[in-house]
Amino acid sequence: MDALVYGGDPYLLLKDFRSYMQTHERLYAALEDPRRRGKMMLANIADSGIFAADRAVKEYAGQIWHI
């Protein structure tokens, strides 16, 4: 904290701290409800797209490592 308050805040971490804390509180309030938490997890999984470790390794093998 000393470094941020007295040593400078080059990444402006303190500028958004209130918003960060408010978001943190909303998140934990939402996670207390098992049904809402489940919906949030499913939405996160559904929105994750096509990324998969197996697909990534296969693409690296062909496009980068040429094996």
Predicted model as a PDB file, atoms N, CA, C, CB and O in Angstrom, pLDDT in the B-factor column:
MODEL        1                                                                  
ATOM      1  N   MET A   1       0.817  -1.179   0.000  1.00 79.00           N  
ATOM      2  CA  MET A   1       0.000   0.000   0.000  1.00 79.00           C  
ATOM      3  C   MET A   1       0.871   1.257   0.000  1.00 79.00           C  
ATOM      4  CB  MET A   1      -0.935  -0.010   1.197  1.00 79.00           C  
ATOM      5  O   MET A   1       0.585   2.224  -0.707  1.00 79.00           O  
ATOM      6  N   ASP A   2       1.929   1.229   0.796  1.00 83.00           N  
ATOM      7  CA  ASP A   2       2.852   2.367   0.835  1.00 83.00           C  
ATOM      8  C   ASP A   2       3.360   2.727  -0.559  1.00 83.00           C  
ATOM      9  CB  ASP A   2       4.034   2.057   1.752  1.00 83.00           C  
ATOM     10  O   ASP A   2       3.404   3.896  -0.942  1.00 83.00           O  
ATOM     11  N   ALA A   3       3.742   1.693  -1.304  1.00 83.00           N  
ATOM     12  CA  ALA A   3       4.296   1.933  -2.638  1.00 83.00           C  
ATOM     13  C   ALA A   3       3.277   2.617  -3.539  1.00 83.00           C  
ATOM     14  CB  ALA A   3       4.755   0.616  -3.273  1.00 83.00           C  
ATOM     15  O   ALA A   3       3.637   3.497  -4.322  1.00 83.00           O  
ATOM     16  N   LEU A   4       2.005   2.223  -3.437  1.00 79.00           N  
ATOM     17  CA  LEU A   4       0.976   2.834  -4.274  1.00 79.00           C  
ATOM     18  C   LEU A   4       0.631   4.243  -3.820  1.00 79.00           C  
ATOM     19  CB  LEU A   4      -0.270   1.978  -4.272  1.00 79.00           C  
ATOM     20  O   LEU A   4       0.501   5.152  -4.640  1.00 79.00           O  
ATOM     21  N   VAL A   5       0.484   4.421  -2.520  1.00 80.00           N  
ATOM     22  CA  VAL A   5       0.052   5.721  -2.007  1.00 80.00           C  
ATOM     23  C   VAL A   5       1.169   6.753  -2.048  1.00 80.00           C  
ATOM     24  CB  VAL A   5      -0.458   5.577  -0.588  1.00 80.00           C  
ATOM     25  O   VAL A   5       0.952   7.901  -2.437  1.00 80.00           O  
ATOM     26  N   TYR A   6       2.366   6.338  -1.645  1.00 85.00           N  
ATOM     27  CA  TYR A   6       3.458   7.306  -1.530  1.00 85.00           C  
ATOM     28  C   TYR A   6       4.508   7.187  -2.631  1.00 85.00           C  
ATOM     29  CB  TYR A   6       4.124   7.149  -0.201  1.00 85.00           C  
ATOM     30  O   TYR A   6       5.267   8.124  -2.874  1.00 85.00           O  
ATOM     31  N   GLY A   7       4.549   6.036  -3.296  1.00 83.00           N  
ATOM     32  CA  GLY A   7       5.575   5.823  -4.308  1.00 83.00           C  
ATOM     33  C   GLY A   7       5.089   6.023  -5.719  1.00 83.00           C  
ATOM     34  O   GLY A   7       5.855   5.861  -6.669  1.00 83.00           O  
ATOM     35  N   GLY A   8       3.840   6.369  -5.872  1.00 85.00           N  
ATOM     36  CA  GLY A   8       3.278   6.534  -7.210  1.00 85.00           C  
ATOM     37  C   GLY A   8       2.444   5.323  -7.580  1.00 85.00           C  
ATOM     38  O   GLY A   8       2.658   4.226  -7.064  1.00 85.00           O  
ATOM     39  N   ASP A   9       1.522   5.525  -8.451  1.00 84.00           N  
ATOM     40  CA  ASP A   9       0.597   4.477  -8.885  1.00 84.00           C  
ATOM     41  C   ASP A   9       0.623   4.453 -10.408  1.00 84.00           C  
ATOM     42  CB  ASP A   9      -0.865   4.722  -8.338  1.00 84.00           C  
ATOM     43  O   ASP A   9      -0.328   4.913 -11.040  1.00 84.00           O  
ATOM     44  N   PRO A  10       1.699   3.920 -11.022  1.00 85.00           N  
ATOM     45  CA  PRO A  10       1.867   4.021 -12.469  1.00 85.00           C  
ATOM     46  C   PRO A  10       0.754   3.353 -13.277  1.00 85.00           C  
ATOM     47  CB  PRO A  10       3.175   3.420 -12.855  1.00 85.00           C  
ATOM     48  O   PRO A  10       0.491   3.756 -14.410  1.00 85.00           O  
ATOM     49  N   TYR A  11       0.110   2.359 -12.720  1.00 84.00           N  
ATOM     50  CA  TYR A  11      -0.959   1.655 -13.445  1.00 84.00           C  
ATOM     51  C   TYR A  11      -2.348   2.111 -13.008  1.00 84.00           C  
ATOM     52  CB  TYR A  11      -0.828   0.149 -13.240  1.00 84.00           C  
ATOM     53  O   TYR A  11      -3.352   1.523 -13.410  1.00 84.00           O  
ATOM     54  N   LEU A  12      -2.405   3.150 -12.192  1.00 82.00           N  
ATOM     55  CA  LEU A  12      -3.657   3.737 -11.717  1.00 82.00           C  
ATOM     56  C   LEU A  12      -4.561   2.700 -11.038  1.00 82.00           C  
ATOM     57  CB  LEU A  12      -4.399   4.386 -12.880  1.00 82.00           C  
ATOM     58  O   LEU A  12      -5.777   2.703 -11.229  1.00 82.00           O  
ATOM     59  N   LEU A  13      -3.958   1.829 -10.258  1.00 83.00           N  
ATOM     60  CA  LEU A  13      -4.711   0.797  -9.564  1.00 83.00           C  
ATOM     61  C   LEU A  13      -5.699   1.383  -8.570  1.00 83.00           C  
ATOM     62  CB  LEU A  13      -3.770  -0.143  -8.856  1.00 83.00           C  
ATOM     63  O   LEU A  13      -6.815   0.882  -8.432  1.00 83.00           O  
ATOM     64  N   LEU A  14      -5.299   2.433  -7.881  1.00 87.00           N  
ATOM     65  CA  LEU A  14      -6.172   3.015  -6.864  1.00 87.00           C  
ATOM     66  C   LEU A  14      -7.355   3.767  -7.476  1.00 87.00           C  
ATOM     67  CB  LEU A  14      -5.375   3.951  -5.975  1.00 87.00           C  
ATOM     68  O   LEU A  14      -8.402   3.899  -6.843  1.00 87.00           O  
ATOM     69  N   LYS A  15      -7.192   4.253  -8.693  1.00 87.00           N  
ATOM     70  CA  LYS A  15      -8.260   5.005  -9.344  1.00 87.00           C  
ATOM     71  C   LYS A  15      -9.522   4.151  -9.501  1.00 87.00           C  
ATOM     72  CB  LYS A  15      -7.792   5.512 -10.714  1.00 87.00           C  
ATOM     73  O   LYS A  15     -10.631   4.665  -9.354  1.00 87.00           O  
ATOM     74  N   ASP A  16      -9.371   2.878  -9.791  1.00 90.00           N  
ATOM     75  CA  ASP A  16     -10.512   1.984 -10.010  1.00 90.00           C  
ATOM     76  C   ASP A  16     -10.815   1.098  -8.809  1.00 90.00           C  
ATOM     77  CB  ASP A  16     -10.257   1.118 -11.215  1.00 90.00           C  
ATOM     78  O   ASP A  16     -11.651   0.200  -8.908  1.00 90.00           O  
ATOM     79  N   PHE A  17     -10.168   1.324  -7.697  1.00 90.00           N  
ATOM     80  CA  PHE A  17     -10.310   0.411  -6.568  1.00 90.00           C  
ATOM     81  C   PHE A  17     -11.738   0.349  -6.045  1.00 90.00           C  
ATOM     82  CB  PHE A  17      -9.382   0.823  -5.454  1.00 90.00           C  
ATOM     83  O   PHE A  17     -12.221  -0.736  -5.721  1.00 90.00           O  
ATOM     84  N   ARG A  18     -12.428   1.486  -5.953  1.00 93.00           N  
ATOM     85  CA  ARG A  18     -13.816   1.489  -5.464  1.00 93.00           C  
ATOM     86  C   ARG A  18     -14.702   0.636  -6.374  1.00 93.00           C  
ATOM     87  CB  ARG A  18     -14.366   2.939  -5.386  1.00 93.00           C  
ATOM     88  O   ARG A  18     -15.498  -0.173  -5.897  1.00 93.00           O  
ATOM     89  N   SER A  19     -14.556   0.825  -7.680  1.00 94.00           N  
ATOM     90  CA  SER A  19     -15.336   0.038  -8.636  1.00 94.00           C  
ATOM     91  C   SER A  19     -14.998  -1.445  -8.507  1.00 94.00           C  
ATOM     92  CB  SER A  19     -15.076   0.523 -10.076  1.00 94.00           C  
ATOM     93  O   SER A  19     -15.884  -2.296  -8.578  1.00 94.00           O  
ATOM     94  N   TYR A  20     -13.716  -1.750  -8.319  1.00 92.00           N  
ATOM     95  CA  TYR A  20     -13.280  -3.135  -8.127  1.00 92.00           C  
ATOM     96  C   TYR A  20     -13.961  -3.742  -6.904  1.00 92.00           C  
ATOM     97  CB  TYR A  20     -11.746  -3.207  -7.976  1.00 92.00           C  
ATOM     98  O   TYR A  20     -14.461  -4.865  -6.965  1.00 92.00           O  
ATOM     99  N   MET A  21     -13.980  -3.012  -5.807  1.00 94.00           N  
ATOM    100  CA  MET A  21     -14.585  -3.523  -4.572  1.00 94.00           C  
ATOM    101  C   MET A  21     -16.093  -3.711  -4.731  1.00 94.00           C  
ATOM    102  CB  MET A  21     -14.296  -2.570  -3.403  1.00 94.00           C  
ATOM    103  O   MET A  21     -16.649  -4.691  -4.235  1.00 94.00           O  
ATOM    104  N   GLN A  22     -16.752  -2.787  -5.416  1.00 96.00           N  
ATOM    105  CA  GLN A  22     -18.194  -2.916  -5.647  1.00 96.00           C  
ATOM    106  C   GLN A  22     -18.493  -4.147  -6.497  1.00 96.00           C  
ATOM    107  CB  GLN A  22     -18.749  -1.651  -6.330  1.00 96.00           C  
ATOM    108  O   GLN A  22     -19.437  -4.885  -6.218  1.00 96.00           O  
ATOM    109  N   THR A  23     -17.695  -4.361  -7.523  1.00 95.00           N  
ATOM    110  CA  THR A  23     -17.872  -5.537  -8.376  1.00 95.00           C  
ATOM    111  C   THR A  23     -17.607  -6.809  -7.587  1.00 95.00           C  
ATOM    112  CB  THR A  23     -16.943  -5.467  -9.598  1.00 95.00           C  
ATOM    113  O   THR A  23     -18.332  -7.794  -7.726  1.00 95.00           O  
ATOM    114  N   HIS A  24     -16.584  -6.787  -6.771  1.00 95.00           N  
ATOM    115  CA  HIS A  24     -16.245  -7.939  -5.928  1.00 95.00           C  
ATOM    116  C   HIS A  24     -17.419  -8.278  -5.005  1.00 95.00           C  
ATOM    117  CB  HIS A  24     -14.964  -7.651  -5.094  1.00 95.00           C  
ATOM    118  O   HIS A  24     -17.761  -9.450  -4.851  1.00 95.00           O  
ATOM    119  N   GLU A  25     -18.026  -7.283  -4.401  1.00 96.00           N  
ATOM    120  CA  GLU A  25     -19.174  -7.503  -3.511  1.00 96.00           C  
ATOM    121  C   GLU A  25     -20.372  -8.058  -4.274  1.00 96.00           C  
ATOM    122  CB  GLU A  25     -19.563  -6.197  -2.811  1.00 96.00           C  
ATOM    123  O   GLU A  25     -21.057  -8.952  -3.778  1.00 96.00           O  
ATOM    124  N   ARG A  26     -20.636  -7.533  -5.485  1.00 93.00           N  
ATOM    125  CA  ARG A  26     -21.751  -8.050  -6.295  1.00 93.00           C  
ATOM    126  C   ARG A  26     -21.511  -9.498  -6.697  1.00 93.00           C  
ATOM    127  CB  ARG A  26     -21.951  -7.186  -7.552  1.00 93.00           C  
ATOM    128  O   ARG A  26     -22.433 -10.314  -6.687  1.00 93.00           O  
ATOM    129  N   LEU A  27     -20.270  -9.813  -7.049  1.00 92.00           N  
ATOM    130  CA  LEU A  27     -19.941 -11.176  -7.440  1.00 92.00           C  
ATOM    131  C   LEU A  27     -20.195 -12.142  -6.294  1.00 92.00           C  
ATOM    132  CB  LEU A  27     -18.486 -11.266  -7.895  1.00 92.00           C  
ATOM    133  O   LEU A  27     -20.860 -13.161  -6.477  1.00 92.00           O  
ATOM    134  N   TYR A  28     -19.674 -11.831  -5.118  1.00 94.00           N  
ATOM    135  CA  TYR A  28     -19.836 -12.739  -3.994  1.00 94.00           C  
ATOM    136  C   TYR A  28     -21.292 -12.840  -3.550  1.00 94.00           C  
ATOM    137  CB  TYR A  28     -18.972 -12.289  -2.834  1.00 94.00           C  
ATOM    138  O   TYR A  28     -21.714 -13.894  -3.074  1.00 94.00           O  
ATOM    139  N   ALA A  29     -22.063 -11.773  -3.695  1.00 93.00           N  
ATOM    140  CA  ALA A  29     -23.491 -11.843  -3.394  1.00 93.00           C  
ATOM    141  C   ALA A  29     -24.184 -12.780  -4.385  1.00 93.00           C  
ATOM    142  CB  ALA A  29     -24.132 -10.429  -3.440  1.00 93.00           C  
ATOM    143  O   ALA A  29     -25.048 -13.569  -4.003  1.00 93.00           O  
ATOM    144  N   ALA A  30     -23.799 -12.688  -5.648  1.00 91.00           N  
ATOM    145  CA  ALA A  30     -24.390 -13.559  -6.676  1.00 91.00           C  
ATOM    146  C   ALA A  30     -24.011 -15.014  -6.443  1.00 91.00           C  
ATOM    147  CB  ALA A  30     -23.941 -13.120  -8.078  1.00 91.00           C  
ATOM    148  O   ALA A  30     -24.833 -15.906  -6.653  1.00 91.00           O  
ATOM    149  N   LEU A  31     -22.790 -15.264  -6.017  1.00 92.00           N  
ATOM    150  CA  LEU A  31     -22.328 -16.643  -5.824  1.00 92.00           C  
ATOM    151  C   LEU A  31     -22.982 -17.330  -4.628  1.00 92.00           C  
ATOM    152  CB  LEU A  31     -20.829 -16.660  -5.651  1.00 92.00           C  
ATOM    153  O   LEU A  31     -22.931 -18.555  -4.520  1.00 92.00           O  
ATOM    154  N   GLU A  32     -23.589 -16.566  -3.735  1.00 94.00           N  
ATOM    155  CA  GLU A  32     -24.260 -17.166  -2.585  1.00 94.00           C  
ATOM    156  C   GLU A  32     -25.510 -17.930  -2.993  1.00 94.00           C  
ATOM    157  CB  GLU A  32     -24.619 -16.096  -1.572  1.00 94.00           C  
ATOM    158  O   GLU A  32     -25.934 -18.843  -2.285  1.00 94.00           O  
ATOM    159  N   ASP A  33     -26.103 -17.570  -4.121  1.00 94.00           N  
ATOM    160  CA  ASP A  33     -27.313 -18.230  -4.617  1.00 94.00           C  
ATOM    161  C   ASP A  33     -26.894 -19.363  -5.554  1.00 94.00           C  
ATOM    162  CB  ASP A  33     -28.261 -17.210  -5.353  1.00 94.00           C  
ATOM    163  O   ASP A  33     -26.408 -19.098  -6.653  1.00 94.00           O  
ATOM    164  N   PRO A  34     -27.074 -20.627  -5.136  1.00 94.00           N  
ATOM    165  CA  PRO A  34     -26.609 -21.759  -5.954  1.00 94.00           C  
ATOM    166  C   PRO A  34     -27.198 -21.771  -7.370  1.00 94.00           C  
ATOM    167  CB  PRO A  34     -26.955 -23.059  -5.262  1.00 94.00           C  
ATOM    168  O   PRO A  34     -26.502 -22.111  -8.326  1.00 94.00           O  
ATOM    169  N   ARG A  35     -28.451 -21.408  -7.503  1.00 95.00           N  
ATOM    170  CA  ARG A  35     -29.078 -21.418  -8.832  1.00 95.00           C  
ATOM    171  C   ARG A  35     -28.448 -20.352  -9.734  1.00 95.00           C  
ATOM    172  CB  ARG A  35     -30.607 -21.183  -8.714  1.00 95.00           C  
ATOM    173  O   ARG A  35     -28.110 -20.614 -10.888  1.00 95.00           O  
ATOM    174  N   ARG A  36     -28.300 -19.160  -9.188  1.00 93.00           N  
ATOM    175  CA  ARG A  36     -27.677 -18.082  -9.968  1.00 93.00           C  
ATOM    176  C   ARG A  36     -26.232 -18.418 -10.304  1.00 93.00           C  
ATOM    177  CB  ARG A  36     -27.741 -16.754  -9.200  1.00 93.00           C  
ATOM    178  O   ARG A  36     -25.772 -18.161 -11.416  1.00 93.00           O  
ATOM    179  N   ARG A  37     -25.510 -18.997  -9.336  1.00 93.00           N  
ATOM    180  CA  ARG A  37     -24.123 -19.400  -9.561  1.00 93.00           C  
ATOM    181  C   ARG A  37     -24.046 -20.418 -10.698  1.00 93.00           C  
ATOM    182  CB  ARG A  37     -23.510 -19.987  -8.269  1.00 93.00           C  
ATOM    183  O   ARG A  37     -23.162 -20.333 -11.550  1.00 93.00           O  
ATOM    184  N   GLY A  38     -24.966 -21.375 -10.710  1.00 95.00           N  
ATOM    185  CA  GLY A  38     -24.993 -22.372 -11.779  1.00 95.00           C  
ATOM    186  C   GLY A  38     -25.233 -21.747 -13.138  1.00 95.00           C  
ATOM    187  O   GLY A  38     -24.584 -22.113 -14.118  1.00 95.00           O  
ATOM    188  N   LYS A  39     -26.167 -20.799 -13.203  1.00 94.00           N  
ATOM    189  CA  LYS A  39     -26.436 -20.111 -14.474  1.00 94.00           C  
ATOM    190  C   LYS A  39     -25.204 -19.342 -14.951  1.00 94.00           C  
ATOM    191  CB  LYS A  39     -27.633 -19.150 -14.324  1.00 94.00           C  
ATOM    192  O   LYS A  39     -24.882 -19.340 -16.139  1.00 94.00           O  
ATOM    193  N   MET A  40     -24.523 -18.691 -14.009  1.00 92.00           N  
ATOM    194  CA  MET A  40     -23.324 -17.934 -14.371  1.00 92.00           C  
ATOM    195  C   MET A  40     -22.231 -18.867 -14.887  1.00 92.00           C  
ATOM    196  CB  MET A  40     -22.810 -17.129 -13.165  1.00 92.00           C  
ATOM    197  O   MET A  40     -21.543 -18.548 -15.857  1.00 92.00           O  
ATOM    198  N   MET A  41     -22.074 -20.012 -14.239  1.00 92.00           N  
ATOM    199  CA  MET A  41     -21.043 -20.963 -14.684  1.00 92.00           C  
ATOM    200  C   MET A  41     -21.358 -21.505 -16.075  1.00 92.00           C  
ATOM    201  CB  MET A  41     -20.917 -22.128 -13.686  1.00 92.00           C  
ATOM    202  O   MET A  41     -20.471 -21.601 -16.923  1.00 92.00           O  
ATOM    203  N   LEU A  42     -22.625 -21.860 -16.308  1.00 93.00           N  
ATOM    204  CA  LEU A  42     -22.998 -22.378 -17.628  1.00 93.00           C  
ATOM    205  C   LEU A  42     -22.811 -21.321 -18.715  1.00 93.00           C  
ATOM    206  CB  LEU A  42     -24.453 -22.863 -17.617  1.00 93.00           C  
ATOM    207  O   LEU A  42     -22.342 -21.629 -19.811  1.00 93.00           O  
ATOM    208  N   ALA A  43     -23.176 -20.077 -18.412  1.00 92.00           N  
ATOM    209  CA  ALA A  43     -22.985 -19.002 -19.386  1.00 92.00           C  
ATOM    210  C   ALA A  43     -21.500 -18.813 -19.681  1.00 92.00           C  
ATOM    211  CB  ALA A  43     -23.602 -17.683 -18.872  1.00 92.00           C  
ATOM    212  O   ALA A  43     -21.123 -18.588 -20.830  1.00 92.00           O  
ATOM    213  N   ASN A  44     -20.669 -18.901 -18.672  1.00 88.00           N  
ATOM    214  CA  ASN A  44     -19.226 -18.754 -18.860  1.00 88.00           C  
ATOM    215  C   ASN A  44     -18.681 -19.872 -19.743  1.00 88.00           C  
ATOM    216  CB  ASN A  44     -18.502 -18.749 -17.504  1.00 88.00           C  
ATOM    217  O   ASN A  44     -17.880 -19.623 -20.643  1.00 88.00           O  
ATOM    218  N   ILE A  45     -19.112 -21.090 -19.487  1.00 86.00           N  
ATOM    219  CA  ILE A  45     -18.674 -22.230 -20.299  1.00 86.00           C  
ATOM    220  C   ILE A  45     -19.151 -22.071 -21.738  1.00 86.00           C  
ATOM    221  CB  ILE A  45     -19.200 -23.557 -19.706  1.00 86.00           C  
ATOM    222  O   ILE A  45     -18.384 -22.284 -22.677  1.00 86.00           O  
ATOM    223  N   ALA A  46     -20.410 -21.697 -21.909  1.00 86.00           N  
ATOM    224  CA  ALA A  46     -20.970 -21.555 -23.255  1.00 86.00           C  
ATOM    225  C   ALA A  46     -20.277 -20.446 -24.038  1.00 86.00           C  
ATOM    226  CB  ALA A  46     -22.469 -21.274 -23.177  1.00 86.00           C  
ATOM    227  O   ALA A  46     -20.124 -20.549 -25.255  1.00 86.00           O  
ATOM    228  N   ASP A  47     -19.862 -19.400 -23.359  1.00 83.00           N  
ATOM    229  CA  ASP A  47     -19.216 -18.273 -24.040  1.00 83.00           C  
ATOM    230  C   ASP A  47     -17.722 -18.468 -24.245  1.00 83.00           C  
ATOM    231  CB  ASP A  47     -19.444 -17.012 -23.261  1.00 83.00           C  
ATOM    232  O   ASP A  47     -17.070 -17.608 -24.838  1.00 83.00           O  
ATOM    233  N   SER A  48     -17.171 -19.566 -23.774  1.00 78.00           N  
ATOM    234  CA  SER A  48     -15.719 -19.746 -23.856  1.00 78.00           C  
ATOM    235  C   SER A  48     -15.240 -20.053 -25.275  1.00 78.00           C  
ATOM    236  CB  SER A  48     -15.288 -20.859 -22.926  1.00 78.00           C  
ATOM    237  O   SER A  48     -14.041 -19.999 -25.551  1.00 78.00           O  
ATOM    238  N   GLY A  49     -16.152 -20.368 -26.157  1.00 73.00           N  
ATOM    239  CA  GLY A  49     -15.769 -20.582 -27.546  1.00 73.00           C  
ATOM    240  C   GLY A  49     -15.140 -21.939 -27.786  1.00 73.00           C  
ATOM    241  O   GLY A  49     -15.377 -22.892 -27.044  1.00 73.00           O  
ATOM    242  N   ILE A  50     -14.334 -22.012 -28.838  1.00 71.00           N  
ATOM    243  CA  ILE A  50     -13.816 -23.310 -29.264  1.00 71.00           C  
ATOM    244  C   ILE A  50     -12.482 -23.655 -28.632  1.00 71.00           C  
ATOM    245  CB  ILE A  50     -13.680 -23.338 -30.753  1.00 71.00           C  
ATOM    246  O   ILE A  50     -11.901 -24.690 -28.957  1.00 71.00           O  
ATOM    247  N   PHE A  51     -11.976 -22.807 -27.726  1.00 70.00           N  
ATOM    248  CA  PHE A  51     -10.677 -23.111 -27.144  1.00 70.00           C  
ATOM    249  C   PHE A  51     -10.733 -24.422 -26.374  1.00 70.00           C  
ATOM    250  CB  PHE A  51     -10.216 -21.973 -26.228  1.00 70.00           C  
ATOM    251  O   PHE A  51     -11.636 -24.657 -25.571  1.00 70.00           O  
ATOM    252  N   ALA A  52      -9.767 -25.248 -26.634  1.00 75.00           N  
ATOM    253  CA  ALA A  52      -9.583 -26.486 -25.881  1.00 75.00           C  
ATOM    254  C   ALA A  52      -8.099 -26.823 -25.953  1.00 75.00           C  
ATOM    255  CB  ALA A  52     -10.482 -27.667 -26.449  1.00 75.00           C  
ATOM    256  O   ALA A  52      -7.444 -26.564 -26.962  1.00 75.00           O  
ATOM    257  N   ALA A  53      -7.585 -27.390 -24.897  1.00 81.00           N  
ATOM    258  CA  ALA A  53      -6.161 -27.719 -24.856  1.00 81.00           C  
ATOM    259  C   ALA A  53      -5.790 -28.668 -25.985  1.00 81.00           C  
ATOM    260  CB  ALA A  53      -5.791 -28.339 -23.506  1.00 81.00           C  
ATOM    261  O   ALA A  53      -4.755 -28.490 -26.626  1.00 81.00           O  
ATOM    262  N   ASP A  54      -6.618 -29.666 -26.234  1.00 82.00           N  
ATOM    263  CA  ASP A  54      -6.309 -30.629 -27.298  1.00 82.00           C  
ATOM    264  C   ASP A  54      -6.252 -29.951 -28.661  1.00 82.00           C  
ATOM    265  CB  ASP A  54      -7.348 -31.752 -27.320  1.00 82.00           C  
ATOM    266  O   ASP A  54      -5.351 -30.222 -29.454  1.00 82.00           O  
ATOM    267  N   ARG A  55      -7.207 -29.075 -28.933  1.00 83.00           N  
ATOM    268  CA  ARG A  55      -7.214 -28.362 -30.213  1.00 83.00           C  
ATOM    269  C   ARG A  55      -5.987 -27.475 -30.323  1.00 83.00           C  
ATOM    270  CB  ARG A  55      -8.498 -27.521 -30.368  1.00 83.00           C  
ATOM    271  O   ARG A  55      -5.363 -27.416 -31.382  1.00 83.00           O  
ATOM    272  N   ALA A  56      -5.631 -26.785 -29.247  1.00 85.00           N  
ATOM    273  CA  ALA A  56      -4.473 -25.892 -29.267  1.00 85.00           C  
ATOM    274  C   ALA A  56      -3.193 -26.672 -29.545  1.00 85.00           C  
ATOM    275  CB  ALA A  56      -4.354 -25.136 -27.937  1.00 85.00           C  
ATOM    276  O   ALA A  56      -2.369 -26.236 -30.348  1.00 85.00           O  
ATOM    277  N   VAL A  57      -3.019 -27.806 -28.898  1.00 88.00           N  
ATOM    278  CA  VAL A  57      -1.812 -28.615 -29.114  1.00 88.00           C  
ATOM    279  C   VAL A  57      -1.775 -29.123 -30.545  1.00 88.00           C  
ATOM    280  CB  VAL A  57      -1.757 -29.802 -28.123  1.00 88.00           C  
ATOM    281  O   VAL A  57      -0.714 -29.135 -31.170  1.00 88.00           O  
ATOM    282  N   LYS A  58      -2.911 -29.540 -31.068  1.00 88.00           N  
ATOM    283  CA  LYS A  58      -2.967 -30.029 -32.452  1.00 88.00           C  
ATOM    284  C   LYS A  58      -2.585 -28.911 -33.435  1.00 88.00           C  
ATOM    285  CB  LYS A  58      -4.387 -30.571 -32.780  1.00 88.00           C  
ATOM    286  O   LYS A  58      -1.837 -29.149 -34.383  1.00 88.00           O  
ATOM    287  N   GLU A  59      -3.101 -27.691 -33.208  1.00 89.00           N  
ATOM    288  CA  GLU A  59      -2.752 -26.571 -34.077  1.00 89.00           C  
ATOM    289  C   GLU A  59      -1.277 -26.213 -33.957  1.00 89.00           C  
ATOM    290  CB  GLU A  59      -3.611 -25.356 -33.744  1.00 89.00           C  
ATOM    291  O   GLU A  59      -0.618 -25.967 -34.968  1.00 89.00           O  
ATOM    292  N   TYR A  60      -0.750 -26.179 -32.738  1.00 91.00           N  
ATOM    293  CA  TYR A  60       0.672 -25.897 -32.549  1.00 91.00           C  
ATOM    294  C   TYR A  60       1.515 -26.937 -33.269  1.00 91.00           C  
ATOM    295  CB  TYR A  60       1.028 -25.863 -31.051  1.00 91.00           C  
ATOM    296  O   TYR A  60       2.493 -26.599 -33.936  1.00 91.00           O  
ATOM    297  N   ALA A  61       1.131 -28.211 -33.134  1.00 91.00           N  
ATOM    298  CA  ALA A  61       1.904 -29.284 -33.764  1.00 91.00           C  
ATOM    299  C   ALA A  61       1.969 -29.096 -35.276  1.00 91.00           C  
ATOM    300  CB  ALA A  61       1.294 -30.650 -33.431  1.00 91.00           C  
ATOM    301  O   ALA A  61       3.022 -29.282 -35.886  1.00 91.00           O  
ATOM    302  N   GLY A  62       0.854 -28.732 -35.868  1.00 92.00           N  
ATOM    303  CA  GLY A  62       0.845 -28.564 -37.319  1.00 92.00           C  
ATOM    304  C   GLY A  62       1.400 -27.243 -37.802  1.00 92.00           C  
ATOM    305  O   GLY A  62       2.192 -27.214 -38.744  1.00 92.00           O  
ATOM    306  N   GLN A  63       1.003 -26.154 -37.178  1.00 92.00           N  
ATOM    307  CA  GLN A  63       1.342 -24.823 -37.685  1.00 92.00           C  
ATOM    308  C   GLN A  63       2.662 -24.274 -37.171  1.00 92.00           C  
ATOM    309  CB  GLN A  63       0.260 -23.872 -37.334  1.00 92.00           C  
ATOM    310  O   GLN A  63       3.307 -23.483 -37.858  1.00 92.00           O  
ATOM    311  N   ILE A  64       3.072 -24.674 -35.990  1.00 91.00           N  
ATOM    312  CA  ILE A  64       4.292 -24.117 -35.400  1.00 91.00           C  
ATOM    313  C   ILE A  64       5.427 -25.134 -35.388  1.00 91.00           C  
ATOM    314  CB  ILE A  64       4.018 -23.632 -33.980  1.00 91.00           C  
ATOM    315  O   ILE A  64       6.543 -24.847 -35.822  1.00 91.00           O  
ATOM    316  N   TRP A  65       5.122 -26.328 -34.884  1.00 92.00           N  
ATOM    317  CA  TRP A  65       6.171 -27.333 -34.743  1.00 92.00           C  
ATOM    318  C   TRP A  65       6.361 -28.181 -36.001  1.00 92.00           C  
ATOM    319  CB  TRP A  65       5.858 -28.229 -33.577  1.00 92.00           C  
ATOM    320  O   TRP A  65       7.369 -28.874 -36.142  1.00 92.00           O  
ATOM    321  N   HIS A  66       5.382 -28.122 -36.918  1.00 90.00           N  
ATOM    322  CA  HIS A  66       5.407 -28.869 -38.200  1.00 90.00           C  
ATOM    323  C   HIS A  66       5.661 -30.369 -37.979  1.00 90.00           C  
ATOM    324  CB  HIS A  66       6.500 -28.288 -39.137  1.00 90.00           C  
ATOM    325  O   HIS A  66       6.511 -30.980 -38.628  1.00 90.00           O  
ATOM    326  N   ILE A  67       4.902 -30.927 -37.050  1.00 91.00           N  
ATOM    327  CA  ILE A  67       4.995 -32.384 -36.798  1.00 91.00           C  
ATOM    328  C   ILE A  67       3.637 -33.020 -36.969  1.00 91.00           C  
ATOM    329  CB  ILE A  67       5.542 -32.677 -35.375  1.00 91.00           C  
ATOM    330  O   ILE A  67       3.497 -34.232 -36.803  1.00 91.00           O  
TER     331      ILE A  67                                                      
ENDMDL                                                                          
END                                                                             
